[in-house]
């Protein structure tokens, strides 16, 4: 009988202690543990594949099929209300579509470096912060109009 009484008392004490601990936790804002940022550093994010028409002499000459990878600061990207992906895709499309200096049929290494640098600078300017650290090419293909017909 005494054993049953002691067990019941022990269960009541544990229940009261747990209720007190929970009430203190809620009163402090629910933050007993601080969140550690384990994913510090850079994150790599891929854009979707974009198909950009190349227009010359008033007609479509072909298409550029491109996919980009960009690096962003992990801590900064978690604080953004808008992800940078749509901005990177938009700037890449604008740059490729409006670029007159690059001949995509005979492209050179230096021209791609300028293209990537321009995408990075334009995205950071539009987002008004240094968010995109680097832009890389995942896939970049030129398909002529004649090849599409085949």
C-alpha angles and dihedrals in degrees: 000000000000089000091056091049093050092048091051091048091049091051091049093050092049091048092050092048091050092048090049092049092050092049091051091049093051091046091054091055097267095280111122093143125044117230114245119208103231094171098064118152130038129344123203116219127184125218123217118263111274127201113208121189116227109218121194131158090008095300139086108262097182145303137273113219108198141168123186136199119207132188123225134178106264095218093048096047092054089056095051119103091204122044116236095229097092091048092052092049092047095048092046091051092047093047095048095042097047098038110115097167095064118077101206092195090061104025122176131208095245092056093057091051090054091048093053093045090051093050091051094048094046094049092049090048092051093047090044092227140077095259105135109064099182140353120216133185117245096172132359121173134163116211116188122218090246091055091052091057092054 
